[in-house]
Amino acid sequence: MHISKQAGRFNQGSWVGQAAVKMLCGCASCVLMLDTAPARAGMVVTDNVISTVAQAQTHVPVTFGQVFEAGDIPRGRTVTVTATLNGQPVALQVDSKATHPDGSLRHAVLTAMVPALPGNATLPLTLSTNPSPTVTGQDQPISLSQLLATNYDADVSLDIGGRRYAANARALLQTANNTNACKPWNRHCNVWLSGPLASEWVVNGPVTASDGTTNPSLQIYFAVRAYAGTVPGSVGLVRTDIIVENSDAFSPQAQPQYTATLTSGSASYTSPALTQYAYTRWHQVLWWNHVQPQVYLQQDTGYIQASKAVSRYMPLQPDEKFLASLRQTCAPLDHCDQTQKMHMTGAQAAIGPLPRWTSVYIVDPDVRAYNWMLANTDALGAYGIHYRDQATGWPVSIQQHPNVTTVGWTYANGVAKQALTGSAAHRDKVAAYRRDLLPTCVNNTVVTNCTSTSYGTGNPNLWDNAHQPAQSYVPYMVTGSYYYMSELAFAASLNEIWSGAEYRDYARGLIDKSHSQVRGKAWTLRQMADAAWLLPDDYPLKAEFKADVENSLADWNQKYTNNPNANPLGLLDSGHSYSMQGGTRNAMAPWMHSFFTWSAGHAAELGFAGAAELRDWLAKFEIGLMTDWQANPTQGYCWLEASAYTLVVTDPTGKTYLPSHSAIYAATFPSLVGLACNSPAMVTAMGTLEKQPWQAGKMHGYPNSATGYPANLQTGLAAAADSAVPKAHEAWNLFESRSVKPSGTTAYNNYPNFAVMPRLVPQ
């Protein structure tokens, strides 16, 4: 299938389709119908609507998320759509979610109603800009009353120890309608979509037994999306995303065991036997009476790269055999292809700017890659990383709970146990830690390793901040799903509350001091920046997440970028985890530094103030590893070792930084000093050092592997090449000249996690 790989902005002045002559209004959305009169419009991007069945379909709803480059959909303009198949007009509903600082549209949930879709057809869907027509007041959004006028329903039934507990979507919707509770971000009935093509409401409640007893741990969320029918004012298809959560942050932990049966009309799903540990969730989509569109919306992921929402990737094509092998679904609460214990050492498929399943989708949005990405995003529901504040209904906020922590729980628990005596400051501190203390697990028939002096959940699926994947960022971006949006928010909240309260400076959310590993700083910054950038503008915690990123960038720039006493090499003061050549914690991992340089560069591309300055300061290190030898070919740091696993960066005490890249080279590789970089003598010495035959231009550290240390280095060098630092392009070009690159069964095609490229270097 054809995939656009354009890296720049699309032509804004081309003629595309027909003029919008009528707006069918919605509350937070709009619908445009296209007539036959020509009009000038700015083409933005062309996605593809792909039929997944041989039978023809009519009146096909397609809902998806679309990210836009800043300025492509300016303030005061909206998105129109033209379809080239048989010249048929297509209506489009735009639910705006996030905007750029200039007011242009950043992210929206789009719903197109395709009049006719032949079997196995591909319909190019061209998104363009046109001036916003005047609102006519006709064709109001699909209302909850219209949905309730049908016999729609969805049910959850849980068999817990032989006792049935249930929740009913219709009853919750009816109560919400009677009380006029459905409003954006209402904790009982949130309005997610609102328009004449599709409206979606999210309601929630406990599971209840026949005698009225509720289960204290489990909460059910129904995200109910109603599509317009063929008759004006009617409801057609109804999609229900049913979410089962054990997520109350401050309630006693429990691990209910059950089998779930979900139904919506004739559609049903029965789960395997489940054990749902604290702070986990899972979901299942059902279409009412099993009637659903058989369609895949294939996005132009080249445009997503050009928008800077994600990095620019090398042009790659995954193997057909590999794509055919990808699992398309995973059972509820199964860790799927995620590493079950993320803290384990070694390469993991989730590590990188994007996880493997997501980066494969970005380089080739084949439907199998799309499904694999969603399956492994769903798998993160199995980890105890979803902390919901039952008082607000949203993920836990450190602005409301500044003393909450998981990694610092032992200290927090000790403070909370102290008597409320002494000074007012001491009493306030004890009270604050008591108020924000999370309950730890208690031993029972399910969990047996709990203690009262340490924090745990007993969950065998273990998350780790230093190995965490980019959680739900791209899945929410391209689906527009409420579930994936909330998953992105949970990920940001978890990164806040994981750290020790005093180390993060309580409600300020500082990342640096609270994370000792440089890779932990890198992936936490990425996760916080992704959430702060993509979540809806009016999401209750978005401003908090944005403040965390801004506070952390200002903190780093104060310590390093704007500090004349900071080390001149672009190295962080923390993260020296290794001892080498007889020293004590005098060495660091340069590949972790590359992750952090990339993360700062990513935050810069998303537009966060101070991120570009931090990236440029950090980039000096990667650039020096590649180019230091040029000033002194026999004594300077030779680029063949730029991808080393560890480097000596301080004196033996671990307290004083070495003054130059040449000094780092001499301290780490004394046997190579005095040999001209990449000379025959150097290649021979490298072979002796590596204990295998070597060749000119071959870098250290599994250079033929897509997960080797040169691949890790590529992330930092790509970000560095887009900086204003001298020799940035030289460093990248030298890296590109290496003689051994990922190839064969270990090539980037099927494992593109680290296959990022600079924006400023021609492809």
N, C-alpha and C positions, 0 to 999 in steps of 0.2 A: 504494500500500500504506500501511496505517496505521502510524504511528510515534509512540510515546509521547514527549512532550516535557516530562514532569513534571520540575520543577526541585527539588523537595523530597524528603523521605524518604517512602517508600511506607507505607501503613497497616500497622502492625505487629499489629493486633488483629483482622483480618478472618478469617472462616471460609474455609478453602481446602482442599477435597478431603478426603482420608482419612488415618487415623492410620498412622504407621509401626509395624508390628508385628514386623518381623524385620530384623535387620542381617546382611547377608552380608559377612563381614569381609574386610578387606584389610590390608596392612602399613601403608602411609602413607595409605591411602584407606579409604573405606567405601562400601557400597551399601545403599540403603534400598528395600525393596519396600512398596508401598502396599496396604492392605486396604480394606475398605468401611466400617469404623467411623469416624464423624466425630471429629475432634479439632481443638482450637484451635491455630492456627499463625500465625506472623507472616509475611505475604507480603512478599517483598523486591523481586522484579522479575519481569516476564514477558517472555521472549524468544519468538521464533517459529522453529519447525522448518518449513522450506518445501521441499516436493518440487519438484525441478527437471525432472521427466519426467512424461509422461502416464500411465505404467503404475503400478499399485499396487506397493508394496514392503512386505515383512515383515521383522521382526527387523533393524531399521535402526539401526546404531550412529552416534551423533553425539558427537564429541569437540570441546570448545571451551574457551577460557579465559574466566573470569568474574572481574571485579573487584568488590569489595564495599565499600560505605561503612563507615567505622569504626563498630562497634557493631551492624551489621545482622545479622551472624552471630556472636553472642557466644561467648566461650570456654565450652566445655562443651556447645555445641549444634552441630548440623550442618545441612546443607542437605537438604531433601527436595524432591521435585518432583511436581506434579500436572499431568496433561494433560487438557484438556477435550474432546478428540475421542473421541466414543463412550464416554466414561467409562473408557477403558482405563488400567490402571495402568502406570507407567513406573518402571523401576529406574534409579538414579543412582549413579554412582561419583564420589567426591570425592577427588581427589589434592591435598591442601593444599600450597601453594607458599610463600605469604608471609602474615604476620600483622601486625596493627596493634599498637602498643605496649600496648594494653589486652588483648591476647590474642585479639581478634576476628579473624575471617578477612578478609584483604585480597585475596588472589588464589588461585584454585584452577584446576586443570584438571578439567573435569567431563566425564563420559561418560554419556550417556543411551542406553538401549536402547528404541527405539520399536517396540512390537509390530507395529503396522500403520500404514502411511502411504499413503492413497489418492493417485492421480496428481494432480499440480498442487495438492495440498492445503496449507493452512497450519495448523500445529498449535501453539497457544499453549502454551508451556512455562513454568509458573509455579514459580519457585524460592522456597521458604519455609523458615522455621526451625522445628525441633522439637527437644525434648530428645534427646540421643544415646541410642539404645537400647543395651542391654547386648550386648557382643560375644558371639556364640554359638560361634565357632570353626568354623562350617560354611562351605562353599564358599570355599576358599582362593583366593588370587590365581592367575591363569593363570601357569603356570610355564614356564620356558625348556625344560624337558624335554618339556612338552606340545607346544610349538611344534616341537621337533626330532623329535617322533614323527610329524609330518606330513612331506610331501615338499617343504615350503616351501624356496625358495632365492631369492637375488638375486645378480646378477653385474654386475661392471663390466669392460669390455674397452676398452682404449685402444690405438689404432694410433699409435705414436710413431715417426715416421720409418720406417714399414714394419715395425716390430717390435711384437708384441703383448704388452701388459702387462695383468694381470688382478688382480681382487680378488673374493673370494667371501664373502658374508654368512654362509652356513651354516657354513663352516669356522671363521670367527671366533667365531660363536656357540657352536659345539661346543667349541672350545678354552676359551672363557670358562666354559662349563658344567662342563667336566671339572676346571677349576682353581678352581671356586667364586669366580670373579672378579667376578661381577655384583653390585655394591653401589652405593648412591648415591655419585656423584662419583668412582667408580673410573676411572682414566684409560684402562683397556683395555675395561671393560664397565660403563657407567653405567646405573643403573636410573632411568628417567624417570617411568614410570607403573607402578603395581602394584595390581591389584585383580581381582575376579572378572569384570568386564566387559571390561577392557582392561589389558594390561601392555605396556610398551615398554622395550626395551634399546637402548643405543647402543654399538656396537663399532666399532673402527677398525683399519686396517692399511695397509701400503704396497701399491702395485701391483707385481706380480712377473712377470718373463718366464719362459718355459718352462725356462730353465736355472737358475732361482733368483735371478737378478739383480733387484734392486729399483731402481725409479726413486728417486733421492735427494730429489726435490722434492715429489712428489705423495703425498698421504695420502687414503684413502677412509674416510668415516664412514657407517655404516648405522644409521639410527634405525628400528628394526623394532618395529611396534606390532601385537600380536595381539589380536583381539577374540574373545569367547566365541561358540561355535557354538550352534546350536539344541538340541543334545543336551548335557546337563550334563557338564562336564569336557572338552568338545571345543573345538577351535579353529576359528573360522569365517574371517572376512575377515582379511587381513594387509596392512598398509600399510607401505611402506618408503620413507623419505626418504633418498635417496642423495646424499651431500655429497662434492664433490671439492675438495680444498684444496691450495694451494701457499702455506703459511702459516708454516713454521718460521722463527722470528724470527732466530736466530743462525747459521743455515746459509748458505752462499754462495747468492746469488740466482741464479735460473734462470728461463727463460721457455719451458717445454715447449710444443710445438705438436703437436696431435693431433686425432683424431676419436674420440668416445666412443660406445660402444654399451652401454646399460643394459638389463637384463632381469630380470623376476621372473615365472617361469612363462611364460605366453603374452603377458604385457605387456612392451612394449619401447619404448625411446626411443633415437634416434640423433641425436647433436648435429651441428651444422655444424662446419666446421674451426675449431679454437680455438687462440688463443695465450693461455696462462695466465701472466700476469705475477706477480711475487713478491707475496705477501700478499693474494691474491685467492681467492675461493671461489665455487662455484655448487652448486645442488642441483636435484634432480628427484624428484617423488613418483611411485612406481609402486604399484599395487595388484596383489597376487599373482593371476595368471591373469586380470587385467583385470576382476575382480569388485569393485565398489565401490558404496557408497551414493550415490544421486543426490539429494543433499540440501544445503540451505544453512541454516546456523544464523544467523538474523538477530537481532542483539542489540538491546536497547533502549539506544541510545546516549544518550538523554536521562538514563537512570540513570547511565551512565558519567560524564556531565557533572556530575550531582548528587553523585557520589561524590568529586568534586574530583580525580580522577585526571587529567582534562584540564580546560581552561577551559570556562566557560559560553559557548555560541555563540548568535548571533542565530538566530531561527527562519527557516530558509531552505529553499527547494526547488529543487535543480538542475533545469535544463531537460531534458526528455526527449531532445531532439536531442543535447544535450551528453552525457548518460549513454550514449546509443547509440553515441557516437563513441569511447568510452574503450577503449584497448587492454587486453586481458585477460591477455595473457602477453607475455613478452619472452624472446629467446634467451639462453642462458647467456653470461655475461660481456659482455652488451650494456648500455650505460648507460641505455637506454630513454628515459624522459622526464627523467631527472636531467640537469642541466647538465654536459656532459662536463668542462669546466674550471671548477670551482666558484669559482675566484678572480676570474673575469671580473666586471666591474661590471654594474649594472642589475638589474632585477627577475628573480628566478628562482623557478620554481614550488616549489622545495623550501624557500624561506625563509619563516619565520614560526614562531609557537609550534608548529604542526604543518605538515607539507608540504601542498601543495594536495590530493594524492590522499588523504591521511589526513583532512584537515579536511572534504573532501567526504563521506567515509564517516561522519564523526561527525555531520554535519548531516542525512545521509540514508543509512542503511546498506543501500542497494540493492545487490544482488549484484554489479552491474557496478562500482560504486564500491569494493566490497570487493576484487574481483579486481584492479582498477587499483592499489589501495594495495599489495597483495602483490607485484604485478609490479614496481613501482618500488622496493619494499624489496629484492626479489631483485636488482635492478639494482645496488645498492650493493656486491654481491659483486665487481663488476668493478673496484672501486677498491682500491688497495694500502693497505688500512687494517686488515688482519687479521693481527695479530702473535701467534703462538702460541709459548709457551715449551715446547720439546720435552722439557725436563727435568721439567716438572710436568704437561704436557698441557693447561694452561689458558692463556688470554690472558696476555700479559706483565704482571707485577706490578712496580710501582715500589717496593714494600716489599722485594721480593727483588732488584730491579735498580734501585737508586736513582739510578744515573748514566746510565741509558738515555735516549736522545733522538733525534729525527729533525731538528727545526728547529735544534737546537744541535749537529748532528753534526760540523760543521767544527771547532768548538772541542774537542769530545770527542775527535775523531780526533787533533788536535794534542797534546792531553794524553797520549793513549794511546801516541803515538810517542816520548814523552820517555823518557830512560833511567831505569832503576830505581836511581837514585843519589841522594845528598843525604840530607836529613832523613827520619826515619821517616814524618812526615806527608806529605811529598812522594811517597815511595815508595808509601804506601798510596793516595794519590790517583791516581797513574798506574795502579796495579794495578786499582783500582776502575773506572776508565774503560776499561781494556783488557777487563775481564771483561764489561762491559755494552755494549760497542761493537757496533752493528749493522753488518753488511756492506753496502757500497753496491754498486750494479750495476757490471758489467764489460762493455765493448763486445764485441759479437759480431754474428752475422748478424741478430739480432732487434732489439737496442738499440744505438744508435750515439752517444748523447749523454752517456755516462757519463764521469765524471772521478774521479780518486783523491782529490781535495781537497774534494768536495762530495757531499751525499747525494742519491740518486735511485734510481728503480726502472725508468725508461724507459717506464712505463705512460702512455699518452696520456690516460687518465681520471684527472683530478687532483682530489683532495679538498682542501677548505680549511676551517680551523676557524672562520673568520668567516662562512662561508656554509653550514655543515653543516646537514643536515636532522635532524629528530628521528628518529634511526635505530632502527627496529624496535620502538619503545616500544608503540604501539597494536597493531601486528601481533602481537607476542607476547601482549599483554594479551588479545586476543580470540580467538586461535587456540590458545594453550597449546602451541604447537609448540616442540620442542627446538631446531630450527634458528633460529627467530626469537629464542628466549631467548639462544642463543649469539651471535647477531648483536648483540643489545643489550649483551652483555658485551664483545664485541670493540670496540664503539664507545666504551665507557667507558675501556677499556684504551688505545685509540689516543689519546684525549684526554689521558690521563696522559703517555704517552711522547712525544707530539708536542713538548711544551714543553721548554725548556732545563732541565737538572737543577738548576742552582744557582738559577735564577729561581723554580722551583716549590718550592724548599727540599727538593730530593731526594725522600724518601719521603713528605713531608707533602702533596704534590699541590696546592699553592696555585695558584689560578687568576689572581689579580689581576696580579701583577708579570710573570708569564710570558706574558700576552696583552696586547699594546699596544692593539689595537682594542677598543672598548667592546662592539661586537657579538660579537667573539670571546669576551669574558668571558661575555656573555649566553648564547650558545648552548652554550658549554662547561659552564656551571653547569646549564643545562637538561638536557644529556645525562648529566652525572654524577648529578644528582638523580633523573632518571628511572630509571637503572640501580640506584642505591642503594635506591630505593623499591620497585621492582617485581620485581627478581631474587629467586629463591627464598631464604628465610632462611638456608639452609645452603649457599648457593653459595660456592665457595672464595674468591672475591674480593669478595663483597658488603660485608663489614666494611671492607675497604680503600676501596672506593668511597664508602661512607658517611663514613668518616673524612676523605676528600678534601673532601667537601661541608661537613662540620662545620668543618674547619680553615679552609677558604676563607671561610665566613661569619663565623667569629670574626676572621679577618684583616681583612675589610672593616669589620666593626663596630668593631674597635680603631682602624682608620685614620680612620673617618668617623663612624659613629653615636654612638660614645661618646667622640669626640675634640672637646673644646670649641674647638679651634683649626682644625677643618675648615671649609671654606667653607660659608656659610649657605644656599647655593642647592641643595644636593643633587647636586653635580657631582663626578665622579671626577677625580683628579689626572692620570690618563693618558688618552690618546685624543684629544688636541688635534692632529688631523692636518692641519688646514687653516690657511692664512694669508689674512687678509682685511684690507681697509682699510689696507694698508701695514704690518700687523703681521707677526710671525714665529710661526707655529704658535700663533696666538692664538684660533683658532676650533674648534668641535666640531660634530658632527652630532647634533642633538637626537633624530632618529629612532633612532639607535643607543642613546641613553639610554633611549628608550621600550622598546626590546627588553630592556634590562637590568632596568628597573623591572618589566616583565612577568615576567621570569625569576625575580627575587627573590620576586615575588608567587606564582608557581607553586611555588617551593620552600616558601614559607610554607603554601600550601594542602596540600602533601604532608606538612607537619608538621615540617620541619627547624627546630631551635632556632636562633634568631637571624635567620631569614629575614624574619619579619614586621617586625622592627626595621629591617633593612636596606631593605626595601621602603618603609617609612614615611619613612625618611630620603631615599631617592631620589625618592619621590613628590612632595616639595616642589617639585621642578623642574617637572614636568608641570603640577601644579596652579597654580603661579605663572604659567606661560605662558598659561593660560586666564583667570586671575582678577586678575592684577596691575593691570590697567587700572581695576578697580572703585574703587580708592582715589584714582586721579587719571586720569580718562578721556582727558586730552589728553597726558599725559606717561608714563603707565604702559604696560606691554607690552600691545599690542592682540592679542587672541586670533586675529584673522584671519591673523596671521603665526606662530602657535604651531607650525605645520607646516613651518617653513622648512627648507631643506636644510642650511644651516650658520648658526651664530650666533657672533658675537664674544663670548667669555666672559672674556678676560683683557685686561690692558693690552698695548700693542704688543710688549713683550718676551716675552710668553707666560708670565710668571712670577707675576704677581699677579692674582688673580681680581677681576673687577668686583663691586661690593658688592651689586647688586640686579638684579632682572629689568628694572627701568626703565633701569638703566645698560646692560644688554645690548641692550635695544631701541634706545636712543639710539646706541650704537656700531654696530649692525648696520643700522638703518633710519633714518638721520638725516632723510631727506626726509618721514617720516611723523610725526615728533615735533611736537607742538603741535596735531595734528588729533584731534578726538574720535573714540574708537574706534567703528568701524562707522557713522560718520556719513556723509552724502552727500559731504562733502569728503574723508573718508578713502577712500570707495569710488572717487572720481575719482582720487585719488593712487595708489591700488592699481592701477587700470587703467593709469596711466602707468608705474608700476614694473614691472608684469607685461607691458606692451606688448600688451594686449588688453582688450576691454570687461570690466568687473567689475560685481558686484552686491553688495548688502548681505548679510552673513552668509556670503559665499563665502570659503573658506580657501585659502591658498597651496598650490601643489604638487600638481597633478593631482587635484583634489578629487572628480571624478566617477569616478575609477578605483579598483578594488579593491586596487590595489598602489601607489596614490599616497601622498604623505607624510602626509596626514590619516589614511589607513588605517593607516600605520605608527604614528602617534601614538595611534591608538585602543587599541593593545595596552597602552601605558604608562598611559593614562588609565583603562582598565578596571581595571587593578591598583591604581591610585591611588585610585579610587573605593571600593575595599574597605578602604582604610587608615583610620587614626584621625586623619589630618591634617586640620586645618581647611579648609573650603571644598572638600573632596574631591568631594562630591555636586554642588556648584555647578559645578565644572569639567566634570564629566561631562554634566550637563544642558545646559550652554552648548554643549558639543561636539555634543550631540544636536540642538540647535536650528539648526545650520548649514544654509544654504539649498541647498547643492549636495552631494549624496552619491553614492556609487557607483551607477550606474544603467545601463540599457540593456545593451549587449554587454559593458560593463566593470563590471557589478554584482557584488555579493558572492555571488549564488546559485551561480554556477559557479566562483567563485574566493574561497572563504571563509577563506583563510589568516589574515587579520587581523580577522575578524568576531567578535571576542570581546567579551563583555559583563561588567560587574561582577556579582557575586553579590547585592549588597545593594540594587541598583536594580530595582524592579519592571519586568517586561517589558511 
